[in-house]
Amino acid sequence: MLESKEKKIAAGLSITSNAVIIVLKVIAGIISGSISIISEAVHSFTDFLASILTFYAVSRSSEPADKEHPYGHGKYEDMSGFIEGGLIILAGGYIIYEAFLKLISYFDGNNNINTEIMTIGIWVMAFAVVLNFIVSSYLFYVAKKTDSISLYADAQHLRIDIYSSSGILIGLVVIRLTGIIILDPIIAIIVAAVIVRTGYSISKETLNNLLDVSLPAEDIGKIEQILNKTPDIKGYKNLKARKTGQNREIDITVFFNPDLKISQCHKICDDIEEKISMVFNNAVITIHPEPKSGQEEKQKVF
């Protein structure tokens, strides 16, 4: 319950900070005529949409399992992260498009950037960098603490905003000092390329979770290590593990000596679950005990 409340607070903080930054960037972009500032306003708007989506996702994912969702609502977070990654890619594509139009306009002799009032954009970008650093750091902290993929995606969203805003801030300072206007769209294109790469990375990770891709080999190895060090079992098979929202769902079939009592098998399974839970937070573990029949030579038994 406390984790759910903290996740909602973090998502709400992200929404508020993004709303403030959007307004400031739009005003600064319109006044100065800078495409890099306007593109950053578009980027921040996708951050704002992503923050709203994250708030919805963490609210739904914290709900207990019900008749329609017997396995819980964890995949709402994966869905949110996937959509956020797509929004990041779209924002990067739009920025590249607008920047190329600006380049064409520049070579045609058209220029509507007011370098004299570029100082407004410089101060807005500086404020955005500081605010996003504070908010994203908190989101990363809560995401790591609660293992929330949607909060992580939102924090990554804001962290990319820091990089892009910093790049544009430096560019604006250079433009203000030198008057080299062509730097404005060039900087915007470089920033957009970084944005697209990050969006692809987030979408790929969350899509793997939605498609029930197995946990990384490193994580599977940790589970196998626990099983191999459990002397009371005679082997195991069908080890399956996936990520659903903040949960890791692990399913194992374990072989026992047929002479063991049910209560003894149950105790051993509880010990295995406890050891796995110490390695992975929010692990949902299902162990199927089976008697070793002597026909498991082709299975992973020992």
Buried (B, 14 or more C-beta within 10 A) or exposed (E): EEBBEBBBBBBBBBBEBBBBBBEBBBBBBEBBBBBBBBBBBBBBBBBBBBBBBBBBBBBBBBEEEEEEBEEBBBBBBBBBBBBBBBBBBBBBBBBBEBBBEBBEBBEEEEBEBEBEEBBBBBEBBBBBBEBBBEBBBBBBBBBEBBBBBBBBBBBBBBBBBBBBBBBBBBBBBBBBEEEEBEBBBBBBBBBBEBBBEBBBBBBEBBBBBBEEEEBEEEBBEBBBEBBEEBEBBBBBBEBBBBBBBBBBBBBBBBBBEEEBEEEBBEEBBEEBBEBBBEEBEBBBBEBEBBEBEEEBEEBBBE
